Amino acid sequence: MSQRPFCTQAPVFVSGREGYHTFRIPAIITTPAGGVLAFCEGRREGMGDSGDINLVLKRSFDGGETWQPMTVVAEDGANTVGNPCPVIDRDTGTIWLLLTHNLGEDTEAEIVNRTSKGTRRVWVTKSTDDGVTWSPPVDITAATKAPDWTWYATGPGGGVQLRSGRLVIPCDHIVAGSNVYRSHVMYSDDHGATWQLGGAVGDAVNECQVIERRDGSLLLNMRNYDRLQANRRAISISTDGGITWSPVTYDAALIEPICQAGLLRFTQAPPHRRDRLLFSNPASCGRVNMTVRLSYDEGETWPVWKALFRGPSAYSCLAALPDLTIGCLYERGEAHPYETITLARFSLAWLTDGADQIA
């Protein structure tokens, strides 16, 4: 498949419109039917992480060029529902969406210090009609959150289905009384009917994304708080499907400002000619310079990169669009990163200056 070099960008969610003060925390997937689903948090009252927050969705039937009206996937009055992390079960076609919930009056600091009225809870919902309707959220906190964890986040970004069929969701948490940040995964071996905890990684890491490598191992790419390893992404490997993880290492090629990032297996050989991973984040010591990188060796090196936007930018999520162009849904603005959630659509030929084509 030959593609011309091109890159187009357009906002999908614009803060201050559609009844919300701010839109944040993007996630994007392409469905087996060829739809593109863009999720995010709709924050009614302000830019902050607490308060009246809903999980909202827009659907596209033309590869992200145009979008249907926004719908609400999950809400709970004045409370907080967010951190979208979707995954598709290729065997059933079901779209599973993991998310989190807490009382809107509880701040993160209060939840971490255990002075809040409630705590952070883990929810799951699903769609069997390509995102048109969603089941009532089910609380799976008891199975997926340890008793001594306070803060908890699913994703944000996307989950993966392994070749074994296991569904894996990247997550993070804070341990009570220690303020220790760690990453972990949850998984399902029964097509989403039940969920359970996998292994934890850390300290000083949290929001993360995961892919399955060619050899069957899992690569977890994490936001890094370790100032002795300043501004480098943290990495861990699992060889048992996410049950245990290697000690953390750091990737000097992946500079970061302590921010969430996107990670995607774009192609796999076979059926394609080459294995390709993609990574997106604000490649800077501050939240600017949204950049996409390409790896041909399962994340060992990242020899190709290109900036999507030099200005303020933050969270991002990657997807292979129906025509095998690349989609990067990311936070972008002029004065600050949270003015829009924008979709960049671009070809592999654009990213590589014509040196690589889908095959």
TIRORO-100333 format. One record per residue (C-alpha): x, y, z; residue number from 1. Coordinates in pm, 1 decimal. Each point is the difference from the previous one (the first is absolute). Example, Ala and Ser with C-alpha at 12.3 -4.5 7.8 and 13.67 -1.06 7.14 Angstrom:
<sites>
- X  Y  Z  pos
- 1230.0  -450.0  780.0  1
- 137.0  344.0  -66.0  2
</sites>
This chain:
<sites>
- X  Y  Z  pos
- 0.0  0.0  0.0  1
- 155.6  327.4  -113.4  2
- -89.8  321.9  179.4  3
- 85.7  356.3  -85.7  4
- 168.0  211.7  268.2  5
- -267.4  201.4  179.6  6
- -88.0  133.4  344.0  7
- -327.1  171.0  89.9  8
- -107.7  122.2  342.6  9
- -337.3  112.7  132.8  10
- -157.2  37.4  346.1  11
- -246.2  -267.4  111.5  12
- -85.9  147.5  341.5  13
- 27.9  374.4  70.3  14
- -0.8  118.6  359.6  15
- -281.1  237.4  85.9  16
- -241.1  -159.3  -246.0  17
- -270.9  -268.8  16.6  18
- -75.5  70.7  365.0  19
- 349.9  -61.0  139.7  20
- 263.4  235.8  134.5  21
- 289.6  -227.2  -98.8  22
- 62.0  -323.5  -186.6  23
- 295.5  -210.2  108.5  24
- 149.3  -354.5  2.6  25
- -41.8  -130.1  -359.1  26
- -29.4  -361.6  -114.5  27
- -61.0  -123.9  -355.4  28
- -67.9  -339.7  -158.2  29
- -95.6  -137.6  -340.9  30
- -275.5  -260.5  13.7  31
- -20.9  -321.9  -203.5  32
- -290.0  155.8  -194.4  33
- 222.9  291.2  -104.6  34
- -131.1  261.3  240.4  35
- 228.3  235.9  189.5  36
- -90.3  74.0  362.5  37
- 146.4  302.1  180.8  38
- -48.6  3.4  378.9  39
- 89.9  262.3  257.8  40
- -105.5  158.8  327.0  41
- -253.3  280.3  -19.8  42
- 71.4  226.6  298.1  43
- -299.3  222.5  70.1  44
- 135.3  241.8  261.0  45
- 364.8  58.4  -79.7  46
- 333.1  -148.9  -106.5  47
- 58.3  -184.8  329.1  48
- 1.9  -376.6  49.8  49
- -290.5  -2.0  248.3  50
- -362.4  113.6  -11.8  51
- -275.7  -71.3  -250.1  52
- 176.6  -202.1  -272.0  53
- -162.9  -228.3  -259.4  54
- 146.2  -255.9  -239.4  55
- -97.6  117.3  -350.9  56
- 36.2  -138.1  -351.5  57
- -6.7  102.4  -364.6  58
- -23.3  -251.7  -287.0  59
- 129.4  33.0  -356.4  60
- -96.7  -205.8  -305.1  61
- 256.7  148.1  -239.9  62
- 332.2  -62.1  170.3  63
- -12.2  302.9  227.0  64
- -75.7  265.6  -261.6  65
- -345.0  81.1  143.3  66
- -170.2  -85.1  328.8  67
- -348.1  -83.6  123.2  68
- -148.3  204.6  287.3  69
- 154.3  -58.9  339.9  70
- -161.4  -256.2  231.3  71
- 52.6  -78.7  368.1  72
- 128.4  -351.0  70.5  73
- -2.7  22.0  380.7  74
- -94.3  262.6  258.3  75
- -101.7  16.4  364.7  76
- -152.6  335.4  80.6  77
- 254.4  237.8  153.6  78
- 258.9  -275.9  42.3  79
- 315.4  -79.3  -197.7  80
- 1.5  -267.0  -273.5  81
- 305.1  -16.9  -223.7  82
- 333.9  -152.3  -99.8  83
- -124.9  -177.0  -315.4  84
- 190.8  -314.5  -99.1  85
- -175.0  -196.9  -278.4  86
- 95.4  -339.9  -138.2  87
- -166.1  -209.1  -272.4  88
- -44.4  -376.3  28.1  89
- 72.3  -121.4  -352.6  90
- -174.1  -332.3  71.9  91
- -336.3  149.6  100.0  92
- 15.2  351.8  -144.8  93
- -89.4  144.4  341.2  94
- 150.1  337.7  87.8  95
- 93.7  5.1  367.8  96
- 56.8  334.6  169.1  97
- 176.2  17.4  335.5  98
- -41.6  321.3  199.7  99
- 14.6  143.5  351.3  100
- -246.6  167.9  236.6  101
- 14.0  210.4  314.0  102
- -217.2  249.3  182.2  103
- 21.0  338.0  -169.1  104
- 69.4  176.0  329.0  105
- 307.2  -217.2  68.2  106
- 332.7  126.7  -132.9  107
- 294.7  -220.2  -90.9  108
- 195.3  126.3  301.7  109
- -286.2  -90.6  233.3  110
- -35.0  -346.5  -152.4  111
- 374.4  -61.1  30.6  112
- 3.4  121.6  362.3  113
- -316.3  -195.3  82.7  114
- -181.2  309.9  116.5  115
- -257.4  -22.4  -280.6  116
- -361.6  -104.2  46.1  117
- 37.7  -275.2  -258.8  118
- 279.5  -159.1  -197.2  119
- 102.9  -70.4  -356.4  120
- -200.1  -284.9  -159.8  121
- 47.7  -206.0  -317.3  122
- -288.1  -36.0  -247.6  123
- -45.9  -189.4  -325.4  124
- -258.4  44.0  -273.9  125
- -33.7  -160.5  -342.9  126
- -151.1  55.5  -342.8  127
- -107.6  -273.3  -240.7  128
- -128.6  236.6  -270.7  129
- 314.4  188.4  -100.1  130
- -34.3  262.8  271.1  131
- -360.6  103.2  -60.8  132
- -116.1  -117.0  343.3  133
- 182.3  -96.2  318.1  134
- -92.8  -229.2  286.3  135
- -49.1  143.4  350.4  136
- 345.6  17.4  165.1  137
- 92.2  -288.8  228.7  138
- 216.5  63.4  308.3  139
- 298.2  -239.5  -4.5  140
- 201.4  173.6  272.7  141
- 6.5  -302.6  232.6  142
- 170.5  -213.7  -266.0  143
- 240.0  260.2  -140.4  144
- 111.1  228.9  284.4  145
- 210.6  -107.2  299.0  146
- -125.4  103.7  345.7  147
- 298.8  226.7  68.0  148
- -29.7  195.6  -326.5  149
- -151.8  347.0  10.8  150
- 23.2  175.0  -335.9  151
- -63.8  -211.4  -309.8  152
- -11.8  68.3  -372.9  153
- -83.0  -213.6  -302.1  154
- 221.7  86.3  -298.2  155
- -72.3  255.9  -117.1  156
- 38.2  -97.7  -362.9  157
- -65.1  -352.7  -125.9  158
- 24.3  -360.6  109.0  159
- 114.2  -297.3  -209.8  160
- -108.8  -353.1  -76.4  161
- 286.0  -249.3  -0.6  162
- 38.0  -281.9  -250.0  163
- -119.2  -231.6  277.9  164
- -329.4  190.5  13.0  165
- 76.4  164.6  335.7  166
- -124.2  359.6  30.3  167
- 255.6  221.7  177.3  168
- -67.9  347.2  140.1  169
- 290.3  223.5  113.4  170
- -68.3  180.7  330.0  171
- 166.7  178.8  289.9  172
- -52.7  47.7  371.9  173
- 136.8  157.1  318.1  174
- 74.8  -205.3  310.8  175
- -160.1  130.4  320.5  176
- 225.1  173.2  250.2  177
- 303.0  12.2  -228.7  178
- -92.5  222.5  -295.0  179
- 170.7  -263.9  -217.3  180
- -108.3  13.5  -365.2  181
- -6.9  -333.4  -183.8  182
- -127.0  -136.6  -329.4  183
- -188.1  -328.4  -32.9  184
- -228.2  -188.4  -237.5  185
- -335.4  -170.3  29.1  186
- -110.9  -277.1  -233.7  187
- -284.1  -225.6  -110.6  188
- 32.8  -354.6  -130.9  189
- -374.0  -51.5  -55.9  190
- -81.5  267.7  -259.3  191
- -70.0  268.8  258.3  192
- -240.9  -197.1  218.9  193
- 236.1  37.7  297.1  194
- 310.6  210.0  67.5  195
- 292.8  -49.0  234.3  196
- 325.1  162.2  100.8  197
- 327.2  -70.1  -173.4  198
- 340.9  108.6  121.9  199
- 114.2  339.8  125.7  200
- 309.2  197.7  -105.0  201
- 188.8  279.2  166.4  202
- 57.5  224.5  205.0  203
- -31.1  352.9  -143.4  204
- -199.3  -95.0  -311.2  205
- -369.0  24.2  -80.6  206
- -204.4  61.8  -319.7  207
- 106.1  -260.0  -254.8  208
- -68.6  -177.5  -328.4  209
- 71.1  -361.0  -97.6  210
- 62.9  -197.6  -319.7  211
- 76.6  -364.8  -76.0  212
- 335.3  -44.0  -169.6  213
- 80.2  -240.4  -280.2  214
- 148.7  -255.1  243.3  215
- -317.6  -1.0  212.9  216
- 140.4  214.8  280.4  217
- -178.7  315.5  113.3  218
- 161.0  343.9  -1.6  219
- -134.6  251.1  252.5  220
- 90.3  362.7  -72.0  221
- -51.9  226.1  304.4  222
- -9.9  359.7  115.2  223
- 308.9  51.9  214.3  224
- 23.9  194.4  327.5  225
- 355.4  -105.9  88.4  226
- 199.3  324.5  -12.3  227
- 326.8  -194.6  2.4  228
- -111.1  -123.5  -341.3  229
- -140.7  336.8  -99.8  230
- -214.1  43.9  -309.8  231
- 29.1  -355.7  -134.6  232
- -280.1  -250.6  -45.6  233
- 4.2  -303.5  228.9  234
- -16.4  -352.5  -146.6  235
- -80.3  -345.7  138.4  236
- -40.0  -341.6  -166.1  237
- -223.0  -296.3  85.5  238
- 54.2  -350.8  -136.8  239
- -306.5  -153.8  165.7  240
- -287.6  205.7  -134.6  241
- 22.1  278.8  257.0  242
- 12.0  -204.9  320.6  243
- 356.1  107.1  85.0  244
- 217.6  283.4  -130.1  245
- 371.8  67.3  -36.3  246
- 181.0  273.6  192.0  247
- -56.7  344.0  -149.0  248
- 241.0  130.0  -262.8  249
- -0.1  336.6  -177.0  250
- -4.8  86.3  -369.4  251
- 231.0  292.9  -71.5  252
- -157.4  48.7  -345.0  253
- -343.9  68.8  145.8  254
- 25.7  338.2  166.8  255
- -302.2  104.8  205.8  256
- -124.1  276.5  233.0  257
- -175.9  -240.7  245.0  258
- -310.1  -54.7  -212.6  259
- -217.9  -276.0  -139.1  260
- 99.6  -135.9  -343.3  261
- -135.8  -218.7  -281.0  262
- 135.6  -337.2  -115.4  263
- -131.7  -215.8  -285.5  264
- 92.1  -308.1  -196.9  265
- -64.3  138.8  -346.2  266
- 98.8  -299.5  -213.1  267
- 125.8  -352.5  53.6  268
- 191.3  -228.2  -235.2  269
- -169.3  -200.1  -135.4  270
- -241.1  105.1  -148.3  271
- 189.5  325.7  -52.2  272
- 354.2  31.2  -123.3  273
- 134.7  147.1  323.9  274
- -70.7  21.5  369.8  275
- -75.8  359.3  96.8  276
- -70.9  161.9  336.6  277
- -110.6  360.1  44.0  278
- 45.8  226.1  301.5  279
- -141.7  349.3  61.9  280
- 61.5  259.0  271.5  281
- 108.4  360.4  59.3  282
- 369.1  -56.9  -67.9  283
- 137.8  268.3  226.9  284
- 65.4  89.6  361.7  285
- -333.4  186.5  -10.1  286
- -341.4  -78.8  -144.9  287
- 76.4  114.7  -353.0  288
- 119.8  -156.5  -326.9  289
- -238.5  -292.1  -64.1  290
- 214.5  -252.5  -185.9  291
- -59.0  -341.7  -157.5  292
- 282.2  -254.2  -12.9  293
- 40.4  -326.0  -193.3  294
- 183.8  -318.9  101.2  295
- 83.5  -296.0  -225.9  296
- 154.9  -215.3  275.4  297
- -279.6  -36.0  256.8  298
- 87.0  316.7  190.7  299
- 374.3  -52.0  36.8  300
- 73.0  309.3  -210.0  301
- -208.6  285.8  -143.8  302
- 184.5  117.5  -312.0  303
- -285.7  193.3  -162.5  304
- -191.1  290.0  152.0  305
- -193.9  307.4  -103.8  306
- -172.7  278.2  192.3  307
- -375.5  36.9  -43.3  308
- -20.4  330.2  186.7  309
- 274.1  209.7  160.8  310
- -231.2  184.0  237.5  311
- -176.0  -93.9  326.5  312
- -104.1  -367.7  -1.9  313
- -41.9  -278.1  253.8  314
- -187.7  -335.3  3.1  315
- -32.5  -207.8  -319.6  316
- -124.9  -330.5  -137.8  317
- 88.5  -178.4  -325.6  318
- -209.6  -213.7  -236.0  319
- 32.5  -168.7  -337.8  320
- -289.0  149.6  -199.4  321
- -207.3  -214.4  -237.8  322
- 215.7  83.0  -305.7  323
- 321.1  -61.4  199.7  324
- 80.5  363.1  35.4  325
- 98.9  98.3  353.4  326
- -217.0  191.8  243.1  327
- 133.4  190.3  300.4  328
- -269.2  146.7  223.1  329
- 169.5  252.8  226.6  330
- -45.1  299.5  227.2  331
- 102.2  322.1  -174.1  332
- -33.1  374.1  41.5  333
- 161.3  337.2  -55.4  334
- 10.7  143.6  354.2  335
- -13.3  -339.8  176.5  336
- -41.3  -365.6  -106.6  337
- -362.4  -43.9  110.0  338
- -177.3  219.7  -253.9  339
- -81.6  -282.5  -242.1  340
- 30.3  -371.3  -53.8  341
- 122.8  -19.6  -358.8  342
- 32.0  -293.8  -239.5  343
- 309.2  -8.1  -218.6  344
- -44.1  -235.1  -297.2  345
- 318.0  -81.0  -190.6  346
- 157.8  -262.8  -218.8  347
- 306.1  -210.5  71.6  348
- 151.3  160.1  -308.8  349
- -35.8  344.6  163.7  350
- 151.4  -118.9  326.6  351
- 300.8  -154.8  -177.3  352
- 38.5  264.3  -274.6  353
- -83.6  -266.1  -258.8  354
- 257.3  -251.2  120.6  355
- -261.6  -253.4  114.2  356
- -335.5  -113.5  -136.1  357
- -265.1  -234.0  137.0  358
- 58.1  -349.3  -138.8  359
</sites>
